[in-house]
Amino acid sequence: MIPRLRFAHLPTPIEPLPRLSAVLNGPRLLVKRDDQTGLAFGGNKTRKLEFLVAEAQAQGADTLLSAGALQSNHCRQTAAAAAKFGFNCIIVLVGQPPVQASANLLLDQLFGAEIVWAEKSRREAVLQETFEKTSAQGNKPYLVPYGGSSPTGALGYVFAMEEFVGQKVKADWIVFASSSGGTQAGLVLGTRVFGYEGKVLGISIDEPQRILQEHVAKLASETSERLGRRIKFSSDEVLVNDEYAAPGYGVLTGAEREAISLFAKYEGLLLDPVYTGRAAAGLIDLVREGFFKKDETVLFWHTGGQPALFAEKYQPELV
Ligand SMILES: *Cc1c(COP(=O)(O)O)cnc(C)c1O
């Protein structure tokens, strides 16, 4: 048995997006609501944390230590999970403390996480130093990997695919935001293990296609060993589109703004400025250029992130 805690609200619902499909004159569109996984505004990291926090408990850890961007959704969900299961939480964030904390950073603080600031180039070093310092003080830190994307974290999305297959909704494509690769690795492995017959297409947020494909293939292969299998995935089996990543991480352009606006105005559904806004912009562009067949069904797997809508940085740029 693989240790797992059960705190996510599962299964997440699947909903049709008929008004968006119509306005785009495109294929049938669906959304799977992993923005509704239940922990502290939800998101995809919650599924990973069911396995990661269980592993931390099994190792006798008392502190969850992780790192991310200033508006990291991963760190917010990690801080909430730490609070819920009685761990200390230390988060290494890239950048400098803003005058006024907003959005995810504000929530990190509400959950009682200790924030350590690091320059981008020193993130790994500061993380290592913090781990050693915490151990030296007599605590037992568990390092939650960047984005929760270790084989343990990726298991969350292997079983998300089992859940999806069990929902018996037909979809030819699953499209979603891919960055540290754990979500995609889990879905790719889950496709094989649970017999999903459609295609899994990651829209890269910030990585070149080849690098992300290789990373996901490796992570999916490693994760299969956690299931007692030994499946070897090649990069070519991993579908990644990096055409929308050029502006860089967290940069809001007209494309993301349009996607956020279309989902909001036609479906009353919120996307986030960093991940789902960019992935949906990619999806919309692919629909417009006729990438999908008109009679296909395309499922947008919503990975969450909406608290970042309230980050100070995006306030002047969103509408
Ligand atoms: C972390 C995150 C992603 C990317 O998931 P990975 O498993 O890191 O590829 C996508 N969307 C949101 C909202 C996220 O927070």
Ligand as a Chemical Component Dictionary entry (heavy atoms), coordinates in Angstrom:
data_LIG
# 
_chem_comp.id                   LIG 
_chem_comp.type                 NON-POLYMER 
_chem_comp.pdbx_formal_charge   0 
_chem_comp.three_letter_code    LIG 
# 
loop_
_chem_comp_atom.comp_id 
_chem_comp_atom.atom_id 
_chem_comp_atom.alt_atom_id 
_chem_comp_atom.type_symbol 
_chem_comp_atom.charge 
_chem_comp_atom.model_Cartn_x 
_chem_comp_atom.model_Cartn_y 
_chem_comp_atom.model_Cartn_z 
_chem_comp_atom.pdbx_ordinal 
LIG C1 C1 C 0 1.670  24.197 -10.229 1  
LIG C2 C2 C 0 0.555  24.566 -11.146 2  
LIG C3 C3 C 0 0.491  24.040 -12.449 3  
LIG C4 C4 C 0 1.565  23.174 -13.049 4  
LIG O1 O1 O 0 1.545  21.870 -12.551 5  
LIG P1 P1 P 0 2.902  21.020 -12.616 6  
LIG O2 O2 O 0 2.543  19.729 -12.005 7  
LIG O3 O3 O 0 3.916  21.806 -11.856 8  
LIG O4 O4 O 0 3.309  20.896 -14.036 9  
LIG C5 C5 C 0 -0.600 24.351 -13.236 10 
LIG N1 N1 N 0 -1.566 25.175 -12.776 11 
LIG C6 C6 C 0 -1.524 25.713 -11.547 12 
LIG C7 C7 C 0 -2.607 26.634 -11.153 13 
LIG C8 C8 C 0 -0.462 25.436 -10.687 14 
LIG O5 O5 O 0 -0.432 25.991 -9.475  15 
# 
loop_
_chem_comp_bond.comp_id 
_chem_comp_bond.atom_id_1 
_chem_comp_bond.atom_id_2 
_chem_comp_bond.value_order 
_chem_comp_bond.pdbx_ordinal 
LIG C1 C2 SING 1  
LIG C2 C3 SING 2  
LIG C2 C8 DOUB 3  
LIG C3 C4 SING 4  
LIG C3 C5 DOUB 5  
LIG C4 O1 SING 6  
LIG O1 P1 SING 7  
LIG P1 O2 DOUB 8  
LIG P1 O3 SING 9  
LIG P1 O4 SING 10 
LIG C5 N1 SING 11 
LIG N1 C6 DOUB 12 
LIG C6 C7 SING 13 
LIG C6 C8 SING 14 
LIG C8 O5 SING 15 
# 
